[in-house]
Amino acid sequence: MARKARKYSKKASSTVERAMKKRKAGTLKSGRSGRTVKSRKQAIAIGLSEARAAGAKVPKKSAKRGRKAKKRKARR
């Protein structure tokens, strides 16, 4: 059976894992406001962005928000 390609690199996975552990301990802070992160999804996003900044293999951010805003504007 063929092996499935990795979505993220090992370095990115370990960075996300570290962010999740920090969130559980209550020491993970969000960037701009400095508030404690409580959301699991937000912790994953912070871990991925740190991995991206460190040069790990991480896919680009999805441009879903921009697309939706453009569609909404086009309807008007």
DRENBA-374719 format. One record per atom (N, C-alpha, C, O): residue in one letter; x, y, z; atom name; residue number from 1. Coordinates in steps of 0.001 Angstrom, whole numbers, always signed. Each point is the difference from the previous one (the first is absolute). Layout:
BEGIN
> type;c1;c2;c3;atom;seq
> A;X;Y;Z;CA;NUM
...
//
This chain:
BEGIN
> type;c1;c2;c3;atom;seq
> M;+840;-1180;+0;N;1
> M;-840;+1180;+0;CA;1
> M;+893;+1254;+0;C;1
> M;+1024;+36;+683;O;1
> A;-1416;+977;-1445;N;2
> A;+783;+1230;-101;CA;2
> A;-156;+831;+1271;C;2
> A;-1077;+75;+591;O;2
> R;+2194;+550;-188;N;3
> R;-40;+847;+1193;CA;3
> R;-510;+1384;-372;C;3
> R;+311;+528;-1068;O;3
> K;-1090;+40;+1956;N;4
> K;-546;+1333;-218;CA;4
> K;+1074;+1048;+281;C;4
> K;+752;-122;+967;O;4
> A;-683;+1139;-1801;N;5
> A;+997;+1057;+182;CA;5
> A;-302;+791;+1266;C;5
> A;-1158;+221;+354;O;5
> R;+2224;+200;+318;N;6
> R;-147;+800;+1220;CA;6
> R;-526;+1382;-338;C;6
> R;+440;+613;-972;O;6
> K;-1378;-120;+1766;N;7
> K;-551;+1329;-231;CA;7
> K;+971;+1058;+516;C;7
> K;+213;+1030;-639;O;7
> Y;+374;-1304;+1815;N;8
> Y;+971;+914;+605;CA;8
> Y;+1294;-756;+249;C;8
> Y;+6;-1228;+88;O;8
> S;+1079;+1960;+24;N;9
> S;+1284;-630;+294;CA;9
> S;+52;-406;+1473;C;9
> S;-851;+408;+790;O;9
> K;+1852;-1211;-423;N;10
> K;+142;-438;+1396;CA;10
> K;+262;+1206;+903;C;10
> K;-495;+64;+1125;O;10
> K;+1274;+882;-1628;N;11
> K;+317;+1209;+773;CA;11
> K;-1278;+789;+295;C;11
> K;-188;+495;+1111;O;11
> A;-686;-383;-2112;N;12
> A;-1262;+721;+178;CA;12
> A;-884;-720;+1006;C;12
> A;-645;+634;+834;O;12
> S;+617;-1972;-916;N;13
> S;-820;-784;+928;CA;13
> S;+467;+194;+1435;C;13
> S;-817;+124;+913;O;13
> S;+2137;-96;-713;N;14
> S;+522;+166;+1361;CA;14
> S;-273;+1410;+519;C;14
> S;-225;+184;+1196;O;14
> T;+243;+815;-2083;N;15
> T;-304;+1372;+406;CA;15
> T;-1462;+127;+420;C;15
> T;-315;+672;+982;O;15
> V;-573;-1321;-1729;N;16
> V;-1425;+13;+343;CA;16
> V;-210;-728;+1327;C;16
> V;-780;+443;+843;O;16
> E;+1479;-1555;-666;N;17
> E;-113;-769;+1243;CA;17
> E;+434;+839;+1202;C;17
> E;-632;-43;+1055;O;17
> R;+1713;+805;-1224;N;18
> R;+488;+871;+1078;CA;18
> R;-1036;+1081;+328;C;18
> R;-229;+315;+1168;O;18
> A;-392;+248;-2204;N;19
> A;-1034;+1024;+197;CA;19
> A;-1205;-578;+742;C;19
> A;-586;+665;+854;O;19
> M;+219;-1905;-1184;N;20
> M;-1129;-650;+662;CA;20
> M;+299;-244;+1480;C;20
> M;-875;+161;+852;O;20
> K;+2115;-551;-554;N;21
> K;+391;-222;+1396;CA;21
> K;-19;+1308;+784;C;21
> K;-416;+34;+1158;O;21
> K;+874;+1049;-1805;N;22
> K;-22;+1317;+637;CA;22
> K;-1434;+435;+275;C;22
> K;-293;+581;+1045;O;22
> R;-608;-872;-2002;N;23
> R;-1410;+362;+174;CA;23
> R;-593;-738;+1190;C;23
> R;-724;+585;+805;O;23
> K;+1033;-1871;-697;N;24
> K;-517;-806;+1106;CA;24
> K;+520;+512;+1340;C;24
> K;-715;-9;+1002;O;24
> A;+1975;+458;-1000;N;25
> A;+595;+519;+1231;CA;25
> A;-499;+1408;+318;C;25
> A;+148;+489;+1120;O;25
> G;-744;+156;-2136;N;26
> G;-544;+1346;+189;CA;26
> G;+1023;+1096;-188;C;26
> G;-187;+1116;+486;O;26
> T;+1281;-1423;-1194;N;27
> T;+1055;+996;-211;CA;27
> T;+95;+494;-1437;C;27
> T;+849;+837;-307;O;27
> L;-1708;-1344;-583;N;28
> L;+31;+432;-1403;CA;28
> L;-765;+1309;-144;C;28
> L;-1174;+86;+359;O;28
> K;+1847;+929;-886;N;29
> K;-602;+1322;-160;CA;29
> K;-182;+301;-1479;C;29
> K;+796;-432;-834;O;29
> S;-1856;+1184;+514;N;30
> S;-209;+412;-1387;CA;30
> S;+929;+1170;-295;C;30
> S;+433;+707;+910;O;30
> G;-135;-512;-2178;N;31
> G;+1003;+981;-397;CA;31
> G;-306;+1438;+342;C;31
> G;+724;+613;+785;O;31
> R;-1765;-64;-1348;N;32
> R;-236;+1439;+113;CA;32
> R;-519;+414;+1379;C;32
> R;+535;+920;+618;O;32
> S;-1569;-1595;-145;N;33
> S;-628;+415;+1259;CA;33
> S;+726;-543;+1225;C;33
> S;-72;+593;+1076;O;33
> G;+765;-1709;-1229;N;34
> G;+721;-587;+1126;CA;34
> G;-904;-778;+945;C;34
> G;+405;-346;+1110;O;34
> R;-1633;+71;-1551;N;35
> R;-940;-770;+825;CA;35
> R;+340;-1485;-45;C;35
> R;+603;-480;-960;O;35
> T;-994;-235;+2000;N;36
> T;+221;-1439;+62;CA;36
> T;-906;-692;-1018;C;36
> T;-1189;+303;-98;O;36
> V;+1768;-1235;-655;N;37
> V;-741;-722;-1031;CA;37
> V;-749;-1161;+642;C;37
> V;+587;-789;+740;O;37
> K;-1885;+684;-1024;N;38
> K;-812;-1086;+544;CA;38
> K;-461;-963;-1093;C;38
> K;-309;-1157;+283;O;38
> S;+262;+1626;-1524;N;39
> S;-499;-792;-1115;CA;39
> S;+1064;-952;-544;C;39
> S;+1159;+377;-176;O;39
> R;-1574;-1619;-86;N;40
> R;+895;-1008;-566;CA;40
> R;+437;+398;-1406;C;40
> R;+1169;-131;-361;O;40
> K;-2133;+621;-431;N;41
> K;+291;+401;-1380;CA;41
> K;+990;+1154;-37;C;41
> K;+890;+39;-850;O;41
> Q;-1050;+899;+1776;N;42
> Q;+892;+1150;+40;CA;42
> Q;+1416;-434;+375;C;42
> Q;+974;+535;-529;O;42
> A;-859;-1501;+1440;N;43
> A;+1311;-519;+405;CA;43
> A;+701;-662;-1179;C;43
> A;+1206;+165;-180;O;43
> I;-1966;-919;-630;N;44
> I;+564;-651;-1186;CA;44
> I;+477;+1056;-993;C;44
> I;+1081;-124;-575;O;44
> A;-1894;+1166;+376;N;45
> A;+358;+1067;-934;CA;45
> A;+1272;+716;+450;C;45
> A;+847;+334;-829;O;45
> I;-707;-100;+2122;N;46
> I;+1204;+657;+529;CA;46
> I;+1216;-887;-221;C;46
> I;+1058;+482;-403;O;46
> G;-1207;-1787;+669;N;47
> G;+1098;-949;-213;CA;47
> G;+437;-53;-1447;C;47
> G;+1196;-40;-290;O;47
> L;-2168;+38;-632;N;48
> L;+326;-46;-1430;CA;48
> L;+677;+1288;-466;C;48
> L;+931;-41;-804;O;48
> S;-1399;+1183;+1310;N;49
> S;+617;+1261;-423;CA;49
> S;+1422;+121;+541;C;49
> S;+868;+562;-667;O;49
> E;-618;-1090;+1884;N;50
> E;+1371;-11;+545;CA;50
> E;+889;-907;-839;C;50
> E;+1152;+337;-273;O;50
> A;-1684;-1489;-138;N;51
> A;+756;-933;-838;CA;51
> A;+295;+626;-1355;C;51
> A;+1093;-160;-542;O;51
> R;-2081;+878;-4;N;52
> R;+168;+689;-1288;CA;52
> R;+1117;+1035;+98;C;52
> R;+818;+130;-911;O;52
> A;-792;+602;+2019;N;53
> A;+1017;+1027;+205;CA;53
> A;+1386;-614;+159;C;53
> A;+1004;+609;-370;O;53
> A;-956;-1825;+924;N;54
> A;+1277;-689;+189;CA;54
> A;+481;-692;-1275;C;54
> A;+1111;-529;-45;O;54
> G;-1957;+535;-996;N;55
> G;+399;-563;-1289;CA;55
> G;-380;-1460;-191;C;55
> G;+564;-668;-866;O;55
> A;-1503;+157;+1650;N;56
> A;-438;-1389;-144;CA;56
> A;-952;-131;-1182;C;56
> A;-568;+986;-469;O;56
> K;+402;-2234;-9;N;57
> K;-890;-261;-1137;CA;57
> K;-1449;+14;+486;C;57
> K;-477;-961;+603;O;57
> V;-207;+2064;-876;N;58
> V;-1397;+169;+402;CA;58
> V;-742;+581;-1192;C;58
> V;+497;+938;-624;O;58
> P;-1688;-1470;+282;N;59
> P;-748;+564;-1111;CA;59
> P;-412;+1444;+261;C;59
> P;-103;+421;+1152;O;59
> K;-130;+329;-2205;N;60
> K;-389;+1411;+130;CA;60
> K;-1345;+121;+689;C;60
> K;-799;-936;+4;O;60
> K;+562;+2102;+580;N;61
> K;-1291;+269;+632;CA;61
> K;-1068;+0;-1076;C;61
> K;+241;+473;-1111;O;61
> S;-1432;-1004;+1427;N;62
> S;-1083;+6;-977;CA;62
> S;-590;+1403;-77;C;62
> S;-87;+704;+1007;O;62
> A;-312;-310;-2198;N;63
> A;-529;+1354;-213;CA;63
> A;-1523;-21;+2;C;63
> A;-632;+653;-831;O;63
> K;+43;-1398;+1756;N;64
> K;-1456;-128;+46;CA;64
> K;-669;+1315;+351;C;64
> K;-1007;+369;-605;O;64
> R;+1562;+344;+1584;N;65
> R;-604;+1256;+438;CA;65
> R;-76;+1011;-1133;C;65
> R;-1030;+647;-190;O;65
> G;+2107;-510;-558;N;66
> G;+42;+963;-1093;CA;66
> G;-1009;-326;-1077;C;66
> G;-646;+892;-550;O;66
> R;+512;-2179;+248;N;67
> R;-941;-436;-1028;CA;67
> R;-1433;+312;+393;C;67
> R;-785;+475;-820;O;67
> K;+447;-739;+2064;N;68
> K;-1365;+245;+465;CA;68
> K;-338;+1484;-39;C;68
> K;-1104;+383;-387;O;68
> A;+2052;+441;+786;N;69
> A;-223;+1440;+14;CA;69
> A;-195;+510;-1430;C;69
> A;-839;+869;-240;O;69
> K;+1611;-1406;-708;N;70
> K;-134;+403;-1399;CA;70
> K;-1356;-399;-560;C;70
> K;-628;+769;-728;O;70
> K;+173;-1982;+1071;N;71
> K;-1304;-471;-473;CA;71
> K;-1111;+896;+543;C;71
> K;-926;+370;-722;O;71
> R;+1032;-29;+1998;N;72
> R;-1012;+843;+637;CA;72
> R;-51;+1367;-655;C;72
> R;-1078;+555;-213;O;72
> K;+2246;-14;-107;N;73
> K;+77;+1304;-637;CA;73
> K;-579;-45;-1421;C;73
> K;-658;+944;-438;O;73
> A;+911;-2050;-275;N;74
> A;-478;-148;-1366;CA;74
> A;-1525;-91;-64;C;74
> A;-606;+420;-986;O;74
> R;-8;-961;+2021;N;75
> R;-1461;-114;+31;CA;75
> R;-681;+1347;+71;C;75
> R;-1082;+186;-557;O;75
> R;+1712;+755;+1240;N;76
> R;-598;+1333;+180;CA;76
> R;-50;+745;-1259;C;76
> R;-472;+1137;-27;O;76
//
